[in-house]
Amino acid sequence: MLEVLVYNQLGEVVDKVSVSPERLGADESGEPRRALLKQAIVYYNSNKRQGTHRTKRRGEVEGSTRKIYKQKGTGNARQGSIRQPVRKGGGHAKQRLPKDWRLGLSLKSRRLARDNAILAKIKSGELKLLDTVELSNAKTKVMAEVFKALKINSSVLLALDDHNPTLYRAARNLERTTVSTVAQLNAWDILARRNVIMTKAGFSTLIA
């Protein structure tokens, strides 16, 4: 069993939650499935590509098709029309066309990859649980003090059990900070940040 410490907003340990690696989709040795995590990262990155680039070939650019000068006798290299690729304003020799880069990954695999990403964060000690998060006002300074109490000094993903406008406004302007809900988490969001802070209630829904 793995134990995850639960902190309060002052950075004090108030509880701990136990979870088995098998519940988070570990392999036979109890370790994260690295091949699946790589597949998920490639999937999410590939699906971000628009693939809308396009260039014009020689037949699509404007210009005369007349030969610039005769083939022989000028002492120059032979030249065709002004639309050939070697001349300024000419068409591209290897035209780039729109392409769909999207990949497929089943819902079951995406959820398993998400759980394995959480398992990887637990094993590396980069997942912290918060008992409750209550701010008197939506001030960035207040949220920064919570991060300081938790000894967070690098990128962080704050995953809430439900949408909270006050917490969102307080954390969104912090450098290298991403705010999300547990229901929206995926493997890329978790692995893209060094630290993950999750509410205890939200973590409980994941391992239920």
C-alpha positions as CSV (number, residue, x, y, z in Angstrom):
1,M,0.0,0.0,0.0
2,L,1.1,3.5,-0.7
3,E,0.5,6.4,1.7
4,V,-0.2,9.9,0.6
5,L,0.0,12.7,3.2
6,V,-2.8,15.1,3.7
7,Y,-1.9,18.7,4.6
8,N,-3.8,21.7,5.8
9,Q,-3.3,25.2,4.3
10,L,-0.5,25.9,6.9
11,G,1.5,23.0,5.5
12,E,0.9,20.7,8.5
13,V,0.3,17.0,8.1
14,V,-3.2,16.3,9.4
15,D,-4.0,12.9,7.8
16,K,-2.9,10.3,5.3
17,V,-4.6,8.3,2.7
18,S,-3.7,4.7,1.7
19,V,-4.1,3.4,-1.9
20,S,-2.8,0.3,-3.6
21,P,-0.7,0.5,-6.7
22,E,-3.1,-2.0,-8.4
23,R,-6.0,0.4,-7.9
24,L,-4.0,2.9,-10.0
25,G,-3.3,0.5,-12.7
26,A,0.2,-0.5,-11.9
27,D,2.0,-3.3,-13.7
28,E,2.9,-6.7,-12.2
29,S,5.9,-5.2,-10.3
30,G,3.8,-2.3,-8.9
31,E,5.3,0.3,-11.1
32,P,3.6,2.7,-13.5
33,R,3.1,1.5,-17.1
34,R,5.7,3.7,-18.8
35,A,4.8,2.5,-22.4
36,L,1.2,3.5,-21.8
37,L,2.2,6.9,-20.4
38,K,4.4,7.5,-23.5
39,Q,1.6,6.5,-25.7
40,A,-0.8,8.9,-23.9
41,I,1.7,11.8,-24.2
42,V,2.2,11.2,-27.9
43,Y,-1.6,11.0,-28.3
44,Y,-2.3,14.4,-26.5
45,N,0.6,16.2,-28.2
46,S,-0.3,14.9,-31.7
47,N,-4.0,16.0,-31.3
48,K,-2.9,19.5,-30.5
49,R,-1.4,19.9,-34.0
50,Q,-3.6,21.8,-36.4
51,G,-2.1,20.5,-39.6
52,T,-3.6,23.4,-41.6
53,H,-0.3,24.5,-43.2
54,R,-0.3,24.8,-47.0
55,T,2.2,26.1,-49.6
56,K,1.7,26.7,-53.4
57,R,3.3,24.5,-56.0
58,R,4.8,25.9,-59.2
59,G,1.5,25.7,-61.1
60,E,-0.4,27.7,-58.4
61,V,1.8,30.9,-58.2
62,E,1.3,33.9,-60.5
63,G,3.8,34.5,-63.3
64,S,4.5,33.7,-67.0
65,T,5.4,30.3,-68.2
66,R,7.6,31.8,-70.9
67,K,11.2,30.6,-70.8
68,I,13.4,33.4,-69.3
69,Y,16.1,33.1,-72.0
70,K,17.3,30.6,-74.5
71,Q,18.8,27.3,-73.4
72,K,22.3,27.7,-74.8
73,G,24.7,30.4,-75.8
74,T,24.2,32.8,-72.9
75,G,26.9,31.4,-70.6
76,N,24.4,31.2,-67.7
77,A,22.8,28.2,-66.1
78,R,19.7,27.0,-67.9
79,Q,16.5,28.5,-66.6
80,G,12.8,27.7,-67.2
81,S,9.9,30.0,-66.1
82,I,9.9,32.5,-63.3
83,R,7.6,30.2,-61.4
84,Q,10.2,27.5,-60.8
85,P,11.2,26.8,-57.1
86,V,14.8,28.2,-57.3
87,R,13.6,31.7,-58.1
88,K,12.1,34.2,-55.7
89,G,8.3,34.1,-55.6
90,G,8.3,30.7,-57.3
91,G,6.3,27.7,-56.2
92,H,7.5,25.1,-53.7
93,A,9.3,22.0,-55.0
94,K,7.8,19.9,-52.2
95,Q,4.4,21.3,-51.6
96,R,3.0,21.1,-48.0
97,L,-0.6,20.2,-47.8
98,P,-3.1,20.0,-44.9
99,K,-2.8,16.9,-42.9
100,D,-4.8,15.3,-40.0
101,W,-2.3,14.4,-37.2
102,R,-5.0,13.1,-34.8
103,L,-4.4,9.8,-33.2
104,G,-6.9,7.5,-31.4
105,L,-6.8,6.2,-27.9
106,S,-9.6,4.4,-26.1
107,L,-11.4,5.9,-23.1
108,K,-10.3,3.0,-21.0
109,S,-6.6,3.5,-22.0
110,R,-6.9,7.3,-21.3
111,R,-8.3,6.7,-17.8
112,L,-5.6,4.1,-17.1
113,A,-2.9,6.4,-18.3
114,R,-4.3,9.2,-16.0
115,D,-4.2,6.8,-13.0
116,N,-0.7,5.7,-13.9
117,A,0.4,9.3,-14.0
118,I,-1.0,9.8,-10.5
119,L,0.8,6.7,-9.4
120,A,4.1,8.1,-10.8
121,K,3.6,11.3,-8.9
122,I,2.9,9.4,-5.7
123,K,6.0,7.3,-6.0
124,S,8.2,10.4,-6.7
125,G,6.7,12.3,-3.8
126,E,5.3,15.0,-6.0
127,L,1.6,14.6,-5.1
128,K,0.2,16.5,-2.1
129,L,-3.3,16.3,-0.8
130,L,-5.1,19.3,0.8
131,D,-7.7,18.6,3.5
132,T,-9.7,21.7,2.7
133,V,-9.0,24.9,0.7
134,E,-10.8,27.9,2.0
135,L,-9.7,31.5,1.1
136,S,-11.2,34.6,2.5
137,N,-10.8,36.4,-0.8
138,A,-9.6,35.7,-4.3
139,K,-6.1,37.2,-3.8
140,T,-3.1,35.7,-5.6
141,K,-1.0,36.6,-2.5
142,V,-3.1,34.4,-0.3
143,M,-2.7,31.4,-2.6
144,A,1.0,32.0,-3.0
145,E,1.3,31.7,0.8
146,V,-0.5,28.3,0.7
147,F,2.0,27.1,-1.9
148,K,4.9,28.4,0.2
149,A,3.6,26.5,3.2
150,L,3.5,23.3,1.1
151,K,7.1,24.0,0.0
152,I,6.1,24.3,-3.7
153,N,8.8,26.2,-5.6
154,S,8.3,24.9,-9.1
155,S,5.5,24.3,-11.6
156,V,2.3,23.0,-10.1
157,L,-1.1,21.6,-11.1
158,L,-3.9,22.4,-8.7
159,A,-6.8,19.9,-9.1
160,L,-10.0,20.8,-7.3
161,D,-12.9,18.4,-6.6
162,D,-15.3,20.9,-8.1
163,H,-15.1,24.3,-9.9
164,N,-14.4,27.0,-7.4
165,P,-14.3,30.6,-8.9
166,T,-12.5,32.0,-5.8
167,L,-9.7,29.5,-5.9
168,Y,-9.4,29.8,-9.7
169,R,-9.0,33.6,-9.6
170,A,-6.5,33.3,-6.7
171,A,-4.3,30.8,-8.5
172,R,-4.5,31.5,-12.2
173,N,-2.0,34.4,-12.1
174,L,0.7,32.4,-10.3
175,E,3.7,31.6,-12.4
176,R,3.7,28.0,-13.9
177,T,0.4,27.2,-12.2
178,T,-2.5,25.3,-13.8
179,V,-5.9,25.1,-12.2
180,S,-8.2,22.3,-13.1
181,T,-10.8,19.9,-11.7
182,V,-10.3,16.2,-10.9
183,A,-12.9,15.3,-13.5
184,Q,-10.9,17.0,-16.2
185,L,-7.5,15.5,-15.4
186,N,-5.6,13.6,-18.0
187,A,-2.1,12.1,-18.1
188,W,-0.6,15.0,-20.0
189,D,-1.9,17.6,-17.5
190,I,-0.5,15.6,-14.6
191,L,2.9,14.9,-16.1
192,A,3.4,18.4,-17.6
193,R,3.8,19.9,-14.1
194,R,6.4,19.0,-11.5
195,N,4.0,19.1,-8.5
196,V,0.4,18.1,-8.2
197,I,-1.8,19.4,-5.5
198,M,-5.2,17.7,-5.2
199,T,-8.0,18.0,-2.7
200,K,-8.6,15.0,-0.5
201,A,-12.2,14.8,-1.6
202,G,-11.2,14.8,-5.3
203,F,-8.6,12.1,-4.8
204,S,-11.1,10.0,-3.0
205,T,-13.4,10.1,-6.0
206,L,-10.6,8.9,-8.2
207,I,-9.7,5.9,-6.1
208,A,-13.3,5.0,-5.2
